[in-house]
């Protein structure tokens, strides 16, 4: 990847980076109930890793 990124490419990369984050912690009790302990990454919309999936940006 180039040292200086074009603004449109940088915008696309930023959007993809945002999609890899976990869901907020308060969604766990909301979905599963108070007693259940589940990792918030389990119900994140898009899961992507820099190792597994490459971008076509």
mmCIF file as gemmi writes it, N, C-alpha and C atoms, coordinates in Angstrom:
data_model
loop_
_atom_site.group_PDB
_atom_site.id
_atom_site.type_symbol
_atom_site.label_atom_id
_atom_site.label_alt_id
_atom_site.label_comp_id
_atom_site.label_asym_id
_atom_site.label_entity_id
_atom_site.label_seq_id
_atom_site.pdbx_PDB_ins_code
_atom_site.Cartn_x
_atom_site.Cartn_y
_atom_site.Cartn_z
_atom_site.occupancy
_atom_site.B_iso_or_equiv
_atom_site.pdbx_formal_charge
_atom_site.auth_seq_id
_atom_site.auth_asym_id
_atom_site.pdbx_PDB_model_num
ATOM 1 N N . UNK Axp A 1 ? 0.853 -1.176 0 1 0 ? 1 A 1
ATOM 2 C CA . UNK Axp A 1 ? 0 0 0 1 0 ? 1 A 1
ATOM 3 C C . UNK Axp A 1 ? 0.898 1.238 0 1 0 ? 1 A 1
ATOM 4 N N . UNK Axp A 2 ? 0.455 2.248 -0.721 1 0 ? 2 A 1
ATOM 5 C CA . UNK Axp A 2 ? 1.225 3.48 -0.842 1 0 ? 2 A 1
ATOM 6 C C . UNK Axp A 2 ? 1.306 4.23 0.491 1 0 ? 2 A 1
ATOM 7 N N . UNK Axp A 3 ? 2.347 5.018 0.625 1 0 ? 3 A 1
ATOM 8 C CA . UNK Axp A 3 ? 2.519 5.809 1.851 1 0 ? 3 A 1
ATOM 9 C C . UNK Axp A 3 ? 1.435 6.876 1.948 1 0 ? 3 A 1
ATOM 10 N N . UNK Axp A 4 ? 1.177 7.554 0.823 1 0 ? 4 A 1
ATOM 11 C CA . UNK Axp A 4 ? 0.135 8.58 0.792 1 0 ? 4 A 1
ATOM 12 C C . UNK Axp A 4 ? -1.092 8.004 0.1 1 0 ? 4 A 1
ATOM 13 N N . UNK Axp A 5 ? -2.19 7.951 0.831 1 0 ? 5 A 1
ATOM 14 C CA . UNK Axp A 5 ? -3.415 7.337 0.309 1 0 ? 5 A 1
ATOM 15 C C . UNK Axp A 5 ? -4.359 8.401 -0.238 1 0 ? 5 A 1
ATOM 16 N N . UNK Axp A 6 ? -5.002 8.084 -1.339 1 0 ? 6 A 1
ATOM 17 C CA . UNK Axp A 6 ? -5.991 8.974 -1.926 1 0 ? 6 A 1
ATOM 18 C C . UNK Axp A 6 ? -7.172 9.072 -0.961 1 0 ? 6 A 1
ATOM 19 N N . UNK Axp A 7 ? -7.762 10.241 -0.811 1 0 ? 7 A 1
ATOM 20 C CA . UNK Axp A 7 ? -8.852 10.418 0.154 1 0 ? 7 A 1
ATOM 21 C C . UNK Axp A 7 ? -10.012 9.431 0.009 1 0 ? 7 A 1
ATOM 22 N N . UNK Axp A 8 ? -10.362 9.086 -1.231 1 0 ? 8 A 1
ATOM 23 C CA . UNK Axp A 8 ? -11.479 8.147 -1.432 1 0 ? 8 A 1
ATOM 24 C C . UNK Axp A 8 ? -11.113 6.745 -0.956 1 0 ? 8 A 1
ATOM 25 N N . UNK Axp A 9 ? -9.873 6.331 -1.195 1 0 ? 9 A 1
ATOM 26 C CA . UNK Axp A 9 ? -9.417 5.023 -0.732 1 0 ? 9 A 1
ATOM 27 C C . UNK Axp A 9 ? -9.342 4.997 0.793 1 0 ? 9 A 1
ATOM 28 N N . UNK Axp A 10 ? -8.866 6.098 1.352 1 0 ? 10 A 1
ATOM 29 C CA . UNK Axp A 10 ? -8.743 6.211 2.803 1 0 ? 10 A 1
ATOM 30 C C . UNK Axp A 10 ? -10.133 6.111 3.452 1 0 ? 10 A 1
ATOM 31 N N . UNK Axp A 11 ? -11.123 6.703 2.805 1 0 ? 11 A 1
ATOM 32 C CA . UNK Axp A 11 ? -12.501 6.673 3.295 1 0 ? 11 A 1
ATOM 33 C C . UNK Axp A 11 ? -13.053 5.248 3.284 1 0 ? 11 A 1
ATOM 34 N N . UNK Axp A 12 ? -12.776 4.524 2.2 1 0 ? 12 A 1
ATOM 35 C CA . UNK Axp A 12 ? -13.23 3.128 2.089 1 0 ? 12 A 1
ATOM 36 C C . UNK Axp A 12 ? -12.57 2.258 3.156 1 0 ? 12 A 1
ATOM 37 N N . UNK Axp A 13 ? -11.266 2.45 3.354 1 0 ? 13 A 1
ATOM 38 C CA . UNK Axp A 13 ? -10.539 1.678 4.361 1 0 ? 13 A 1
ATOM 39 C C . UNK Axp A 13 ? -11.066 1.977 5.762 1 0 ? 13 A 1
ATOM 40 N N . UNK Axp A 14 ? -11.38 3.233 6.019 1 0 ? 14 A 1
ATOM 41 C CA . UNK Axp A 14 ? -11.907 3.626 7.329 1 0 ? 14 A 1
ATOM 42 C C . UNK Axp A 14 ? -13.247 2.957 7.596 1 0 ? 14 A 1
ATOM 43 N N . UNK Axp A 15 ? -14.085 2.877 6.556 1 0 ? 15 A 1
ATOM 44 C CA . UNK Axp A 15 ? -15.401 2.237 6.704 1 0 ? 15 A 1
ATOM 45 C C . UNK Axp A 15 ? -15.239 0.754 7.025 1 0 ? 15 A 1
ATOM 46 N N . UNK Axp A 16 ? -14.32 0.09 6.325 1 0 ? 16 A 1
ATOM 47 C CA . UNK Axp A 16 ? -14.079 -1.335 6.559 1 0 ? 16 A 1
ATOM 48 C C . UNK Axp A 16 ? -13.51 -1.579 7.948 1 0 ? 16 A 1
ATOM 49 N N . UNK Axp A 17 ? -12.671 -0.676 8.415 1 0 ? 17 A 1
ATOM 50 C CA . UNK Axp A 17 ? -12.086 -0.803 9.749 1 0 ? 17 A 1
ATOM 51 C C . UNK Axp A 17 ? -13.173 -0.691 10.811 1 0 ? 17 A 1
ATOM 52 N N . UNK Axp A 18 ? -14.129 0.175 10.571 1 0 ? 18 A 1
ATOM 53 C CA . UNK Axp A 18 ? -15.24 0.377 11.507 1 0 ? 18 A 1
ATOM 54 C C . UNK Axp A 18 ? -16.097 -0.883 11.609 1 0 ? 18 A 1
ATOM 55 N N . UNK Axp A 19 ? -16.208 -1.619 10.51 1 0 ? 19 A 1
ATOM 56 C CA . UNK Axp A 19 ? -17.059 -2.811 10.478 1 0 ? 19 A 1
ATOM 57 C C . UNK Axp A 19 ? -16.468 -3.992 11.243 1 0 ? 19 A 1
ATOM 58 N N . UNK Axp A 20 ? -15.181 -3.933 11.545 1 0 ? 20 A 1
ATOM 59 C CA . UNK Axp A 20 ? -14.55 -5.064 12.224 1 0 ? 20 A 1
ATOM 60 C C . UNK Axp A 20 ? -14.674 -4.981 13.736 1 0 ? 20 A 1
ATOM 61 N N . UNK Axp A 21 ? -15.188 -3.853 14.254 1 0 ? 21 A 1
ATOM 62 C CA . UNK Axp A 21 ? -15.267 -3.678 15.705 1 0 ? 21 A 1
ATOM 63 C C . UNK Axp A 21 ? -16.365 -4.534 16.314 1 0 ? 21 A 1
ATOM 64 N N . UNK Axp A 22 ? -16.228 -4.805 17.601 1 0 ? 22 A 1
ATOM 65 C CA . UNK Axp A 22 ? -17.247 -5.57 18.311 1 0 ? 22 A 1
ATOM 66 C C . UNK Axp A 22 ? -18.502 -4.751 18.476 1 0 ? 22 A 1
ATOM 67 N N . UNK Axp A 23 ? -19.597 -5.439 18.713 1 0 ? 23 A 1
ATOM 68 C CA . UNK Axp A 23 ? -20.843 -4.763 19.045 1 0 ? 23 A 1
ATOM 69 C C . UNK Axp A 23 ? -20.7 -4.156 20.443 1 0 ? 23 A 1
ATOM 70 N N . UNK Axp A 24 ? -21.494 -3.14 20.777 1 0 ? 24 A 1
ATOM 71 C CA . UNK Axp A 24 ? -21.419 -2.554 22.115 1 0 ? 24 A 1
ATOM 72 C C . UNK Axp A 24 ? -21.77 -3.567 23.197 1 0 ? 24 A 1
ATOM 73 N N . UNK Axp A 25 ? -21.166 -3.42 24.374 1 0 ? 25 A 1
ATOM 74 C CA . UNK Axp A 25 ? -21.34 -4.393 25.46 1 0 ? 25 A 1
ATOM 75 C C . UNK Axp A 25 ? -22.785 -4.498 25.935 1 0 ? 25 A 1
ATOM 76 N N . UNK Axp A 26 ? -23.539 -3.39 25.835 1 0 ? 26 A 1
ATOM 77 C CA . UNK Axp A 26 ? -24.916 -3.407 26.349 1 0 ? 26 A 1
ATOM 78 C C . UNK Axp A 26 ? -25.872 -4.203 25.467 1 0 ? 26 A 1
ATOM 79 N N . UNK Axp A 27 ? -25.433 -4.592 24.265 1 0 ? 27 A 1
ATOM 80 C CA . UNK Axp A 27 ? -26.302 -5.394 23.395 1 0 ? 27 A 1
ATOM 81 C C . UNK Axp A 27 ? -26.405 -6.837 23.875 1 0 ? 27 A 1
ATOM 82 N N . UNK Axp A 28 ? -25.416 -7.293 24.655 1 0 ? 28 A 1
ATOM 83 C CA . UNK Axp A 28 ? -25.418 -8.687 25.13 1 0 ? 28 A 1
ATOM 84 C C . UNK Axp A 28 ? -26.615 -8.969 26.036 1 0 ? 28 A 1
ATOM 85 N N . UNK Axp A 29 ? -26.813 -8.217 27.141 1 0 ? 29 A 1
ATOM 86 C CA . UNK Axp A 29 ? -28 -8.494 27.962 1 0 ? 29 A 1
ATOM 87 C C . UNK Axp A 29 ? -29.304 -8.195 27.227 1 0 ? 29 A 1
ATOM 88 N N . UNK Axp A 30 ? -29.259 -7.249 26.298 1 0 ? 30 A 1
ATOM 89 C CA . UNK Axp A 30 ? -30.469 -6.895 25.549 1 0 ? 30 A 1
ATOM 90 C C . UNK Axp A 30 ? -30.929 -8.079 24.692 1 0 ? 30 A 1
ATOM 91 N N . UNK Axp A 31 ? -29.993 -8.769 24.077 1 0 ? 31 A 1
ATOM 92 C CA . UNK Axp A 31 ? -30.33 -9.888 23.186 1 0 ? 31 A 1
ATOM 93 C C . UNK Axp A 31 ? -30.541 -11.187 23.965 1 0 ? 31 A 1
ATOM 94 N N . UNK Axp A 32 ? -29.611 -11.518 24.874 1 0 ? 32 A 1
ATOM 95 C CA . UNK Axp A 32 ? -29.6 -12.831 25.518 1 0 ? 32 A 1
ATOM 96 C C . UNK Axp A 32 ? -30.2 -12.864 26.92 1 0 ? 32 A 1
ATOM 97 N N . UNK Axp A 33 ? -30.422 -11.713 27.536 1 0 ? 33 A 1
ATOM 98 C CA . UNK Axp A 33 ? -30.907 -11.689 28.914 1 0 ? 33 A 1
ATOM 99 C C . UNK Axp A 33 ? -29.768 -11.385 29.877 1 0 ? 33 A 1
ATOM 100 N N . UNK Axp A 34 ? -30.117 -11.121 31.14 1 0 ? 34 A 1
ATOM 101 C CA . UNK Axp A 34 ? -29.135 -10.641 32.113 1 0 ? 34 A 1
ATOM 102 C C . UNK Axp A 34 ? -28.088 -11.682 32.507 1 0 ? 34 A 1
ATOM 103 N N . UNK Axp A 35 ? -28.482 -12.943 32.603 1 0 ? 35 A 1
ATOM 104 C CA . UNK Axp A 35 ? -27.585 -13.976 33.119 1 0 ? 35 A 1
ATOM 105 C C . UNK Axp A 35 ? -26.581 -14.531 32.128 1 0 ? 35 A 1
ATOM 106 N N . UNK Axp A 36 ? -26.825 -14.385 30.859 1 0 ? 36 A 1
ATOM 107 C CA . UNK Axp A 36 ? -25.986 -15.02 29.843 1 0 ? 36 A 1
ATOM 108 C C . UNK Axp A 36 ? -24.725 -14.214 29.559 1 0 ? 36 A 1
ATOM 109 N N . UNK Axp A 37 ? -23.584 -14.888 29.571 1 0 ? 37 A 1
ATOM 110 C CA . UNK Axp A 37 ? -22.332 -14.205 29.265 1 0 ? 37 A 1
ATOM 111 C C . UNK Axp A 37 ? -21.843 -14.622 27.882 1 0 ? 37 A 1
ATOM 112 N N . UNK Axp A 38 ? -21.926 -13.702 26.972 1 0 ? 38 A 1
ATOM 113 C CA . UNK Axp A 38 ? -21.558 -13.957 25.579 1 0 ? 38 A 1
ATOM 114 C C . UNK Axp A 38 ? -20.626 -12.836 25.129 1 0 ? 38 A 1
ATOM 115 N N . UNK Axp A 39 ? -19.684 -13.16 24.267 1 0 ? 39 A 1
ATOM 116 C CA . UNK Axp A 39 ? -18.764 -12.141 23.754 1 0 ? 39 A 1
ATOM 117 C C . UNK Axp A 39 ? -19.492 -11.236 22.766 1 0 ? 39 A 1
ATOM 118 N N . UNK Axp A 40 ? -19.321 -9.913 22.889 1 0 ? 40 A 1
ATOM 119 C CA . UNK Axp A 40 ? -20.037 -9.001 21.995 1 0 ? 40 A 1
ATOM 120 C C . UNK Axp A 40 ? -19.658 -9.143 20.525 1 0 ? 40 A 1
ATOM 121 N N . UNK Axp A 41 ? -18.488 -9.724 20.245 1 0 ? 41 A 1
ATOM 122 C CA . UNK Axp A 41 ? -18.092 -9.918 18.854 1 0 ? 41 A 1
ATOM 123 C C . UNK Axp A 41 ? -18.94 -10.951 18.142 1 0 ? 41 A 1
ATOM 124 N N . UNK Axp A 42 ? -19.736 -11.672 18.906 1 0 ? 42 A 1
ATOM 125 C CA . UNK Axp A 42 ? -20.559 -12.731 18.347 1 0 ? 42 A 1
ATOM 126 C C . UNK Axp A 42 ? -21.69 -12.195 17.475 1 0 ? 42 A 1
ATOM 127 N N . UNK Axp A 43 ? -22.18 -11.02 17.808 1 0 ? 43 A 1
ATOM 128 C CA . UNK Axp A 43 ? -23.26 -10.451 16.99 1 0 ? 43 A 1
ATOM 129 C C . UNK Axp A 43 ? -22.867 -9.108 16.401 1 0 ? 43 A 1
ATOM 130 N N . UNK Axp A 44 ? -21.666 -9.096 15.832 1 0 ? 44 A 1
ATOM 131 C CA . UNK Axp A 44 ? -21.209 -7.947 15.071 1 0 ? 44 A 1
ATOM 132 C C . UNK Axp A 44 ? -21.652 -8.163 13.629 1 0 ? 44 A 1
ATOM 133 N N . UNK Axp A 45 ? -22.051 -7.093 12.968 1 0 ? 45 A 1
ATOM 134 C CA . UNK Axp A 45 ? -22.618 -7.2 11.619 1 0 ? 45 A 1
ATOM 135 C C . UNK Axp A 45 ? -21.642 -7.848 10.632 1 0 ? 45 A 1
ATOM 136 N N . UNK Axp A 46 ? -20.449 -7.284 10.501 1 0 ? 46 A 1
ATOM 137 C CA . UNK Axp A 46 ? -19.472 -7.787 9.532 1 0 ? 46 A 1
ATOM 138 C C . UNK Axp A 46 ? -18.195 -8.125 10.274 1 0 ? 46 A 1
ATOM 139 N N . UNK Axp A 47 ? -17.738 -9.356 10.165 1 0 ? 47 A 1
ATOM 140 C CA . UNK Axp A 47 ? -16.474 -9.74 10.795 1 0 ? 47 A 1
ATOM 141 C C . UNK Axp A 47 ? -15.42 -9.87 9.697 1 0 ? 47 A 1
ATOM 142 N N . UNK Axp A 48 ? -14.312 -9.185 9.897 1 0 ? 48 A 1
ATOM 143 C CA . UNK Axp A 48 ? -13.262 -9.229 8.902 1 0 ? 48 A 1
ATOM 144 C C . UNK Axp A 48 ? -11.927 -9.1 9.602 1 0 ? 48 A 1
ATOM 145 N N . UNK Axp A 49 ? -10.951 -9.842 9.155 1 0 ? 49 A 1
ATOM 146 C CA . UNK Axp A 49 ? -9.619 -9.782 9.724 1 0 ? 49 A 1
ATOM 147 C C . UNK Axp A 49 ? -8.615 -9.476 8.622 1 0 ? 49 A 1
ATOM 148 N N . UNK Axp A 50 ? -7.579 -8.755 8.982 1 0 ? 50 A 1
ATOM 149 C CA . UNK Axp A 50 ? -6.559 -8.413 7.991 1 0 ? 50 A 1
ATOM 150 C C . UNK Axp A 50 ? -5.792 -9.656 7.54 1 0 ? 50 A 1
ATOM 151 N N . UNK Axp A 51 ? -5.835 -10.719 8.343 1 0 ? 51 A 1
ATOM 152 C CA . UNK Axp A 51 ? -5.17 -11.954 7.935 1 0 ? 51 A 1
ATOM 153 C C . UNK Axp A 51 ? -6.051 -12.805 7.014 1 0 ? 51 A 1
ATOM 154 N N . UNK Axp A 52 ? -7.304 -12.974 7.422 1 0 ? 52 A 1
ATOM 155 C CA . UNK Axp A 52 ? -8.2 -13.872 6.704 1 0 ? 52 A 1
ATOM 156 C C . UNK Axp A 52 ? -8.711 -13.31 5.378 1 0 ? 52 A 1
ATOM 157 N N . UNK Axp A 53 ? -9.305 -12.111 5.434 1 0 ? 53 A 1
ATOM 158 C CA . UNK Axp A 53 ? -9.986 -11.569 4.279 1 0 ? 53 A 1
ATOM 159 C C . UNK Axp A 53 ? -9.292 -10.316 3.783 1 0 ? 53 A 1
ATOM 160 N N . UNK Axp A 54 ? -8.924 -10.297 2.525 1 0 ? 54 A 1
ATOM 161 C CA . UNK Axp A 54 ? -8.273 -9.131 1.95 1 0 ? 54 A 1
ATOM 162 C C . UNK Axp A 54 ? -9.322 -8.223 1.337 1 0 ? 54 A 1
ATOM 163 N N . UNK Axp A 55 ? -9.022 -6.933 1.284 1 0 ? 55 A 1
ATOM 164 C CA . UNK Axp A 55 ? -9.925 -5.951 0.706 1 0 ? 55 A 1
ATOM 165 C C . UNK Axp A 55 ? -9.57 -5.718 -0.76 1 0 ? 55 A 1
ATOM 166 N N . UNK Axp A 56 ? -10.567 -5.356 -1.522 1 0 ? 56 A 1
ATOM 167 C CA . UNK Axp A 56 ? -10.301 -4.947 -2.896 1 0 ? 56 A 1
ATOM 168 C C . UNK Axp A 56 ? -10.51 -3.443 -2.956 1 0 ? 56 A 1
ATOM 169 N N . UNK Axp A 57 ? -9.741 -2.72 -2.149 1 0 ? 57 A 1
ATOM 170 C CA . UNK Axp A 57 ? -9.9 -1.261 -2.066 1 0 ? 57 A 1
ATOM 171 C C . UNK Axp A 57 ? -8.899 -0.545 -2.955 1 0 ? 57 A 1
